[in-house]
Structures are given as C-alpha cells and as structure tokens.
C-alpha cells in the first residue's frame, strides 16, 4: 500500500463534492504516483493506465493502475459483492470459487490438482517442499495419503482441500495471527509477520484511513461500519507455476462517503507469495461514472542467483500486467 493510494482515499473522505474529489485525485496521480498529464488524460478517457511502484526491499513488489468507468458506482459495488467471479476476471485465472461461512471442502469442488502440485505434495517434507505448507499440513498429507494406492491423486487432492479449508477457518477464527508459518524452506516464514511488514510500510493507512487499517490488522476482533466480508479461493497462472491462493475481501462502503474501498488480503499462497493486499478505491467522477484506482502490494520469496534481477523484473512486470487485466475485466463487466 503506497502513500499515493492512501492519500487518494483520504482525499475522497475530505472532499465535499465529486468535482473536488476529481481535482484531488488528479493531483494524487500526478504527484504521488508520477503519472504524466498524457497518462492522466488517458485514465479520464476510459483507458487503463498502470505503473510499477518503488518497493521497500527485494522481497516486495507493488503496482498501481487506474481507469474511469461509466455507470453507477452503487450498482458496481453491489455487483462485486454478489459474485466472486467479478472480483478477478482474467485469462490467467484458471479456477475460482467462493467459500461458505463456515468454509467447507465442498466449496473447493472446482479446484483441480495439476501434475506439478501433485508431485510437490508427494515429495514434500519440512524444509524441502515444492509447495508452501505448514509443517503440520505436511505431516497430515504424508500421514493420510497412501502414495501406492490406486486412488492416490483423488486422495491427495482431498487432503489438500481439507488443509485449505483448515487454513481459512483458522483465519476466520483468529485473523492474521492464525496465518500459516510456511515450512517449505530451511528457514520457516511467518506469514503473519510478513503481512505486518506491509502494514508497517504503510503509514498513510494509519493517518488517513485508520478504521480500515485497524480492521485489517485486528480482524475478526475489530468491527468496521459499512463493511461486508467474504472469502474466496483461486488458482491462477501469472507466473510459471499455477498458484492456489486464499483471499479475505472487505468491501467498505458507507453511503455518506463519495468513495468506497475494496480490500483483498491474500491469506495463503501455494507458491511465490508470503503475504499481500490489493486496494481498489472506487471514487465518484464529475459528470457521472467513477474512477477505479488499484494498488497492489505483496511480499514474495525474492529470487536468488545471477539471474535474480532478470527474474524479479519479470515478476514485477507480471504484477503490473495483472493489475491492468483486473481493471479491464472490472470495467468491461460493470453494470450500465
């Protein structure tokens, strides 16, 4: 979460009219994000504009995107809340589904186990695993799957789905503190601490949107007026390996405000990602319609070796491309 988007959110709350919002949003895009006047004009003309943002360290990636959309803002927010398929619409999204409350294994009926994931699960052990899992999940899989059985693939898929449900249920009960500690490498990674680094690097969230910051940090103990929560899973292929992820989505929309925020928090990923959050600001535009401003920030496993710089460049480019594709999908599917 860069200071730019958070300033934009704050400006939405301070502005008394949509016109004032627009002026301040333009100032934000020009000064905080660094968009040129030509790029800003493209946004206002309904074209998606994206930009990679500076990162705190090698384990962080960030990108920004914006587009002006015609239609009704309230209807758009209702549409996003009504179906998970409209929150991420891209050719890279292979499979997707929404969790019940409480989550059930049946919610993952549409998730398939590809060959790479199956092989990684089969060979997985603490400190050396081709998929991100906690040590307890590794023990569960190795203890409950007979790798010589005829139905080994379906059984492995079933146990993996049970693990995903357990991860989601634990997060629903205890929030960030219950996010998994990945044991796939020699040094365990506490994803709760990684998410904490994202919040720590976002002082403007505390300054301009303290309610959302508190809710993101303290869920489920905290409450947030005007917020709607839902959870979903997704398998996508923005990187070489298909990645299975779990998300907590908060739609924060108070009627008296001229803006709303859709916050998507990554609470698990089978590859690459340690933690992440995507903030989509929906701000009323002058003359009708609304502006979508999307900020994506994540903590990842930084690549190592001689090609680390090249690989990281591809990762950053892929994230920027994903932000753009998500905005195009949202813009094309918005209600009239």
C-alpha positions as CSV (number, residue, x, y, z in Angstrom):
1,X,0.0,0.0,0.0
2,X,1.9,3.1,-1.2
3,X,1.3,6.5,0.3
4,X,-0.2,7.5,-3.0
5,X,-3.3,5.4,-2.9
6,X,-3.8,6.1,0.8
7,X,-3.6,9.9,0.1
8,X,-6.3,9.3,-2.5
9,X,-8.5,7.5,-0.1
10,X,-8.1,10.4,2.4
11,X,-8.9,12.9,-0.3
12,X,-12.1,11.1,-1.0
13,X,-13.1,11.4,2.6
14,X,-12.2,15.1,2.8
15,X,-13.8,16.2,-0.4
16,X,-17.4,17.6,-0.2
17,X,-18.2,17.1,-3.9
18,X,-17.4,14.7,-6.7
19,X,-15.7,17.6,-8.6
20,X,-13.4,18.3,-5.6
21,X,-12.7,14.6,-5.5
22,X,-11.7,14.6,-9.1
23,X,-9.3,17.5,-8.8
24,X,-7.6,16.0,-5.8
25,X,-7.4,12.5,-7.4
26,X,-5.7,14.1,-10.4
27,X,-3.2,15.8,-8.1
28,X,-2.6,12.4,-6.4
29,X,-2.0,10.6,-9.7
30,X,0.4,13.3,-10.9
31,X,2.4,14.0,-7.7
32,X,2.2,10.8,-5.7
33,X,2.2,8.1,-8.4
34,X,4.1,10.1,-11.0
35,X,1.6,9.8,-14.0
36,X,2.1,12.3,-16.8
37,X,-0.6,14.6,-18.0
38,X,-1.0,12.4,-21.0
39,X,-1.5,9.3,-18.9
40,X,-4.0,11.1,-16.6
41,X,-5.9,12.2,-19.7
42,X,-5.9,8.5,-20.9
43,X,-7.4,7.5,-17.5
44,X,-10.2,10.1,-17.8
45,X,-10.9,8.9,-21.3
46,X,-11.6,5.4,-20.1
47,X,-8.2,3.8,-20.8
48,X,-6.4,1.6,-18.2
49,X,-3.0,3.1,-17.2
50,X,-0.6,1.1,-15.0
51,X,2.7,1.8,-13.3
52,X,5.2,-0.1,-11.2
53,X,5.9,1.5,-7.8
54,X,9.1,1.6,-5.7
55,X,9.5,-1.3,-3.2
56,X,10.8,-1.2,0.3
57,X,13.2,-4.1,-0.3
58,X,13.9,-7.1,-2.6
59,X,11.0,-9.1,-1.1
60,X,8.4,-6.5,-2.0
61,X,6.5,-5.8,-5.3
62,X,4.0,-3.1,-6.0
63,X,2.0,-1.7,-8.9
64,X,-0.7,0.9,-9.4
65,X,-3.5,1.2,-12.0
66,X,-6.4,3.5,-12.8
67,X,-9.3,3.9,-15.2
68,X,-12.5,5.9,-15.4
69,X,-15.6,3.8,-15.8
70,X,-19.1,4.8,-16.9
71,X,-22.2,3.6,-15.0
72,X,-23.5,3.7,-11.4
73,X,-21.0,3.3,-8.6
74,X,-23.5,1.8,-6.2
75,X,-24.5,-0.8,-8.7
76,X,-20.9,-1.7,-9.4
77,X,-20.2,-2.3,-5.7
78,X,-23.3,-4.5,-5.4
79,X,-22.1,-6.5,-8.4
80,X,-18.7,-7.0,-6.9
81,X,-20.3,-8.2,-3.6
82,X,-22.7,-10.6,-5.4
83,X,-20.2,-12.9,-7.0
84,X,-16.5,-13.7,-6.6
85,X,-16.1,-14.2,-10.4
86,X,-16.5,-10.5,-10.9
87,X,-13.7,-9.6,-8.5
88,X,-11.0,-11.1,-10.7
89,X,-11.6,-11.6,-14.4
90,X,-8.6,-12.6,-16.4
91,X,-7.4,-15.4,-18.7
92,X,-4.8,-16.2,-16.2
93,X,-7.4,-17.1,-13.6
94,X,-7.8,-20.9,-14.2
95,X,-10.3,-21.8,-11.4
96,X,-12.1,-19.8,-8.7
97,X,-14.8,-20.2,-6.1
98,X,-16.3,-18.6,-3.0
99,X,-16.3,-20.1,0.5
100,X,-19.3,-20.7,2.6
101,X,-19.5,-19.5,6.2
102,X,-18.1,-21.6,7.8
103,X,-15.9,-22.9,4.9
104,X,-16.5,-26.5,3.6
105,X,-14.5,-28.9,1.5
106,X,-17.4,-28.8,-1.0
107,X,-16.6,-25.2,-1.7
108,X,-13.4,-26.4,-3.4
109,X,-15.2,-28.8,-5.8
110,X,-14.0,-26.8,-8.8
111,X,-10.3,-27.0,-7.7
112,X,-8.2,-29.5,-9.7
113,X,-4.7,-30.8,-8.7
114,X,-2.3,-30.3,-11.6
115,X,0.7,-32.6,-12.1
116,X,3.3,-30.1,-10.7
117,X,1.3,-29.6,-7.5
118,X,0.7,-33.4,-7.1
119,X,4.5,-34.1,-7.5
120,X,5.3,-31.3,-5.0
121,X,2.9,-32.6,-2.4
122,X,4.1,-36.2,-2.9
123,X,7.8,-35.2,-2.2
124,X,7.1,-32.6,0.4
125,X,8.9,-32.6,3.8
126,X,9.7,-29.8,6.3
127,X,12.5,-27.6,5.0
128,X,12.3,-29.0,1.4
129,X,8.9,-28.7,-0.2
130,X,7.8,-27.6,-3.7
131,X,4.6,-26.1,-2.3
132,X,4.1,-23.7,0.6
133,X,2.6,-25.5,3.6
134,X,2.9,-25.5,7.4
135,X,4.8,-28.4,9.0
136,X,1.5,-29.7,10.5
137,X,-0.1,-29.8,7.0
138,X,2.9,-31.7,5.6
139,X,2.6,-34.2,8.4
140,X,-1.1,-34.6,7.7
141,X,-0.6,-35.2,4.0
142,X,2.2,-37.7,4.4
143,X,0.2,-39.5,7.2
144,X,-3.1,-39.7,5.4
145,X,-2.2,-40.4,1.8
146,X,-1.1,-43.8,0.6
147,X,1.1,-43.0,-2.3
148,X,0.8,-46.5,-3.7
149,X,-3.0,-46.6,-3.7
150,X,-4.9,-46.6,-7.0
151,X,-6.8,-43.5,-6.0
152,X,-3.8,-41.6,-4.8
153,X,-4.5,-38.5,-6.9
154,X,-8.0,-38.0,-5.7
155,X,-7.0,-38.7,-2.1
156,X,-4.1,-36.3,-2.3
157,X,-6.5,-33.6,-3.7
158,X,-9.0,-34.3,-0.9
159,X,-6.4,-33.9,1.8
160,X,-5.0,-30.7,0.2
161,X,-8.5,-29.3,0.1
162,X,-9.0,-30.1,3.7
163,X,-5.9,-28.3,4.5
164,X,-7.1,-25.2,2.6
165,X,-10.4,-25.3,4.5
166,X,-8.5,-25.5,7.8
167,X,-6.3,-22.5,6.9
168,X,-9.4,-20.5,6.0
169,X,-11.3,-21.5,9.1
170,X,-8.3,-20.7,11.4
171,X,-8.0,-17.3,9.8
172,X,-11.7,-16.6,10.3
173,X,-11.4,-17.5,14.0
174,X,-8.1,-15.7,14.8
175,X,-7.2,-13.4,11.9
176,X,-3.7,-12.5,10.9
177,X,-2.2,-14.2,13.9
178,X,-3.5,-17.6,12.7
179,X,-2.0,-17.3,9.2
180,X,0.3,-20.2,8.4
181,X,4.0,-20.5,9.1
182,X,5.5,-21.8,5.8
183,X,8.0,-24.6,6.3
184,X,8.8,-25.3,2.7
185,X,12.4,-23.9,3.0
186,X,15.2,-24.3,5.6
187,X,14.1,-21.1,7.4
188,X,10.4,-21.0,8.3
189,X,8.4,-17.9,7.2
190,X,5.7,-16.5,9.4
191,X,3.2,-15.0,7.0
192,X,1.6,-13.0,9.8
193,X,4.9,-11.2,10.3
194,X,5.1,-10.6,6.5
195,X,1.7,-9.0,6.5
196,X,2.8,-6.9,9.4
197,X,5.6,-5.6,7.3
198,X,3.1,-4.5,4.7
199,X,1.2,-2.5,7.3
200,X,4.3,-1.1,8.8
201,X,5.4,0.2,5.4
202,X,2.1,2.0,5.0
203,X,2.0,4.9,7.5
204,X,-0.6,6.8,5.4
205,X,-3.1,4.0,6.0
206,X,-2.9,4.8,9.7
207,X,-3.0,8.5,9.1
208,X,-5.8,8.7,6.5
209,X,-7.9,5.5,6.9
210,X,-7.4,4.4,10.5
211,X,-10.6,2.4,10.5
212,X,-9.6,0.2,7.6
213,X,-6.0,-0.2,9.0
214,X,-7.4,-1.3,12.4
215,X,-9.8,-3.7,10.8
216,X,-7.2,-5.2,8.5
217,X,-4.8,-5.7,11.5
218,X,-7.3,-6.8,14.1
219,X,-9.9,-8.9,12.2
220,X,-12.0,-10.7,13.4
221,X,-11.9,-8.9,16.8
222,X,-12.4,-5.5,15.3
223,X,-15.5,-4.2,13.6
224,X,-15.9,-1.7,10.7
225,X,-19.1,0.2,10.0
226,X,-20.3,-0.2,6.4
227,X,-18.0,-3.3,5.7
228,X,-19.0,-6.6,4.0
229,X,-16.6,-9.6,4.2
230,X,-16.3,-12.6,2.0
231,X,-13.7,-15.3,1.3
232,X,-12.7,-17.0,-1.9
233,X,-10.0,-19.3,-3.4
234,X,-8.4,-19.0,-6.7
235,X,-5.9,-20.9,-8.9
236,X,-4.1,-18.7,-11.4
237,X,-1.0,-18.7,-13.6
238,X,0.5,-15.3,-13.7
239,X,3.9,-17.0,-13.0
240,X,5.4,-20.2,-14.3
241,X,3.7,-22.4,-11.7
242,X,-0.1,-22.4,-11.2
243,X,-0.7,-20.8,-7.7
244,X,-3.5,-21.7,-5.4
245,X,-4.4,-18.7,-3.1
246,X,-6.9,-17.9,-0.4
247,X,-8.3,-14.4,0.0
248,X,-10.3,-12.3,2.5
249,X,-12.2,-9.5,0.8
250,X,-13.6,-6.4,2.6
251,X,-16.0,-4.1,0.7
252,X,-16.0,-0.9,2.7
253,X,-18.8,1.4,1.6
254,X,-20.5,4.0,3.8
255,X,-23.3,5.8,2.0
256,X,-22.3,9.3,3.2
257,X,-18.9,9.0,1.6
258,X,-18.1,9.7,-2.1
259,X,-15.7,6.8,-2.3
260,X,-15.6,3.1,-1.3
261,X,-12.7,0.7,-0.9
262,X,-12.5,-3.0,-1.8
263,X,-9.6,-4.5,0.1
264,X,-8.4,-8.0,-0.9
265,X,-6.0,-9.7,1.6
266,X,-4.0,-12.7,0.5
267,X,-4.0,-15.2,3.4
268,X,-2.4,-18.1,1.7
269,X,-0.5,-18.9,-1.5
270,X,0.9,-22.2,-2.6
271,X,3.9,-20.5,-4.4
272,X,5.8,-17.3,-4.6
273,X,3.8,-15.1,-2.2
274,X,4.2,-14.6,1.5
275,X,1.5,-12.0,2.0
276,X,-0.2,-9.4,0.0
277,X,-3.1,-6.9,-0.2
278,X,-4.9,-5.2,-3.1
279,X,-6.8,-2.0,-2.5
280,X,-9.3,-0.8,-5.1
281,X,-10.6,2.7,-4.5
282,X,-14.0,3.5,-6.2
283,X,-14.4,7.3,-6.3
284,X,-17.3,9.2,-7.9
285,X,-16.3,11.1,-11.0
286,X,-17.7,14.5,-12.2
287,X,-20.5,14.2,-14.7
288,X,-21.2,10.6,-13.7
289,X,-19.4,7.4,-13.6
290,X,-16.5,6.6,-11.2
291,X,-12.7,6.2,-11.1
292,X,-11.2,2.9,-10.2
293,X,-7.7,3.2,-8.6
294,X,-6.0,-0.1,-7.9
295,X,-2.9,-0.6,-5.7
296,X,-1.3,-4.0,-5.3
297,X,1.4,-4.7,-2.8
298,X,2.9,-8.0,-1.8
299,X,5.8,-9.8,-0.1
300,X,7.3,-12.6,-2.1
301,X,10.2,-15.0,-2.0
302,X,13.0,-12.9,-3.5
303,X,14.8,-14.7,-6.3
304,X,18.5,-15.5,-5.8
305,X,21.5,-16.1,-8.1
306,X,22.9,-14.5,-11.2
307,X,19.5,-14.1,-12.8
308,X,17.8,-12.7,-9.8
309,X,17.5,-9.2,-11.3
310,X,16.0,-10.5,-14.6
311,X,13.6,-12.8,-12.8
312,X,12.5,-10.0,-10.5
313,X,11.9,-7.7,-13.4
314,X,9.6,-10.3,-15.0
315,X,7.7,-10.8,-11.7
316,X,7.2,-7.0,-11.3
317,X,6.1,-6.8,-14.9
318,X,3.7,-9.7,-14.4
319,X,2.1,-8.0,-11.4
320,X,1.7,-4.7,-13.3
321,X,0.1,-6.7,-16.1
322,X,-2.2,-8.4,-13.7
323,X,-3.4,-5.1,-12.2
324,X,-4.2,-3.9,-15.7
325,X,-6.1,-7.0,-16.6
326,X,-8.1,-6.9,-13.4
327,X,-9.1,-3.3,-14.1
328,X,-10.1,-4.1,-17.7
329,X,-12.2,-7.0,-16.5
330,X,-13.9,-4.9,-13.9
331,X,-14.5,-2.0,-16.3
332,X,-15.9,-4.3,-19.0
333,X,-18.3,-6.2,-16.6
334,X,-19.6,-3.1,-14.8
335,X,-23.4,-2.6,-14.8
336,X,-24.7,0.3,-17.0
